[in-house]
Amino acid sequence: MAKRILVSCGTAVATSTVVAKKVEEVLKSKGYDVVVEQCKASEVPSKAERADLIVTTTPVSGVGSKPVIHTLSFLTGVGVDEDIKKIIEYLD
């Protein structure tokens, strides 16, 4: 069964699109079955229940016990490998 990853940024326009595509590409290249959905940070609380993991470029709240990775690495290129390792740890 596919793991669901919710990717959020402030407006769900450019930033979350870039991050979502990179996360999906890297994980699928490593053999992970994932569904990546993007949204605005303000939508995260209403969508968190359906996600296995939340990756965000801006602080979010109201996610209960869902794991959250707050990062800019997929935009800057700095720390991407470490963040991918964290994501994989949550998915495994």
C-alpha positions as CSV (number, residue, x, y, z in Angstrom):
1,M,0.0,0.0,0.0
2,A,1.3,3.4,-0.9
3,K,2.5,5.7,1.8
4,R,0.9,9.2,1.7
5,I,3.2,12.2,2.1
6,L,1.7,15.7,2.5
7,V,3.9,18.6,1.3
8,S,3.0,22.1,2.3
9,C,4.2,25.6,2.0
10,G,2.6,29.0,2.5
11,T,0.5,29.2,-0.6
12,A,0.8,25.7,-2.3
13,V,1.9,27.3,-5.5
14,A,5.6,27.1,-6.4
15,T,7.5,26.0,-3.4
16,S,5.4,23.0,-2.5
17,T,5.4,22.0,-6.2
18,V,9.2,21.9,-6.3
19,V,9.5,20.0,-3.0
20,A,6.7,17.5,-3.8
21,K,8.2,16.6,-7.2
22,K,11.7,16.1,-5.8
23,V,10.4,14.0,-2.8
24,E,8.3,11.9,-5.2
25,E,11.1,11.4,-7.7
26,V,13.8,10.5,-5.2
27,L,11.5,8.1,-3.3
28,K,10.2,6.4,-6.4
29,S,13.7,6.0,-7.7
30,K,14.5,4.1,-4.4
31,G,11.5,1.8,-5.0
32,Y,9.0,3.4,-2.5
33,D,5.3,3.4,-3.4
34,V,4.3,6.9,-2.4
35,V,1.5,9.3,-3.1
36,V,2.5,12.9,-2.7
37,E,-0.1,15.6,-2.2
38,Q,0.7,19.3,-1.8
39,C,-1.3,21.9,0.1
40,K,-1.2,25.3,1.8
41,A,0.1,25.3,5.4
42,S,-3.3,26.4,6.6
43,E,-4.8,23.2,5.1
44,V,-2.5,20.8,6.8
45,P,-4.6,20.3,10.0
46,S,-7.6,19.2,7.9
47,K,-5.5,16.8,5.7
48,A,-3.0,15.5,8.2
49,E,-5.1,12.5,9.3
50,R,-4.8,11.0,5.8
51,A,-1.1,11.4,5.6
52,D,1.7,9.1,6.9
53,L,4.2,12.0,6.9
54,I,4.2,15.8,6.5
55,V,7.0,17.6,4.8
56,T,6.8,21.4,5.1
57,T,8.8,24.5,4.3
58,T,6.9,26.6,6.8
59,P,5.8,25.8,10.4
60,V,2.6,23.9,10.8
61,S,0.4,23.0,13.8
62,G,-2.7,20.9,14.5
63,V,-1.2,17.7,13.1
64,G,-1.7,15.5,16.1
65,S,1.0,12.8,16.3
66,K,1.8,12.8,12.6
67,P,5.5,13.1,12.0
68,V,6.6,16.5,10.5
69,I,9.8,17.3,8.7
70,H,10.3,21.0,8.4
71,T,13.0,21.7,5.8
72,L,14.2,23.9,3.0
73,S,16.8,21.4,1.8
74,F,14.8,20.5,-1.3
75,L,14.9,24.1,-2.4
76,T,18.5,24.9,-1.4
77,G,20.1,21.6,-2.1
78,V,21.8,21.7,1.3
79,G,21.0,18.7,3.5
80,V,18.8,16.8,1.0
81,D,20.4,13.4,1.7
82,E,19.8,13.8,5.4
83,D,16.2,14.7,4.9
84,I,15.6,11.8,2.5
85,K,17.1,9.5,5.2
86,K,14.6,11.0,7.8
87,I,11.7,10.5,5.4
88,I,12.7,6.9,4.7
89,E,12.9,6.2,8.5
90,Y,9.3,7.4,8.9
91,L,8.1,5.4,5.9
92,D,9.8,2.1,6.9
